[in-house]
Amino acid sequence: MATENKSTVAVVMGSDSDLKIMKSCVEQLQDFGIEPVVRVISAHRTPQIAAEFADKAADKGIKIIIAAAGMAAHLAGAIAARTALPVIGVPIDADSGVGGMDALLSTVQMPPGVPVATVAVGKAGAKNAAVLAVQILALSDNSLAEKLADFKQAQAKKVMEKDAGIGKAS
Ligand code: RP5
């Protein structure tokens, strides 16, 4: 993981129990050559640290914050309330939650004026948060834009190969 002053993306999660899901977010960012700052910060258990993190993130060079939490998932919203940086929220289907719907609504239903770009629940969302962060950064980074184009092409190729394979089997 990167030191805070070198990274453009922060991946923050409410508990270390979220890491089994958020690992795919970190790995997807690393595949694009981005080494994120990774932190465990809780809106409820460490609210002061969450506030300090949000307040200082932009000054530390962070451009995008990915915030993941389960249950009454207020982390992304609490951070978005204190920074002008784009915040991408990942609702986690926590072991003691109610299948992710709790976190989905807590993350996505932000009041007007304080958006959290909420992705899918769980592992798909974790990966998509990374891809969305890359898409935003690629707007002003040509080398990242090229990697993104390669990624999309490889993804499409995999589907086309599966399509061709199914055609042969039938
Ligand atoms: C949330 O509560 C965390 O993001 C996690 O998804 C959930 C359960 O946390 P632990 O009890 O596993 O630490 O705040």
Residues whose N, C-alpha, C, O or C-beta is under 5 A from the ligand:
A	BS01	RP5	G14 S15 S17 D18 A68 A69 G70 M71 I92 A94
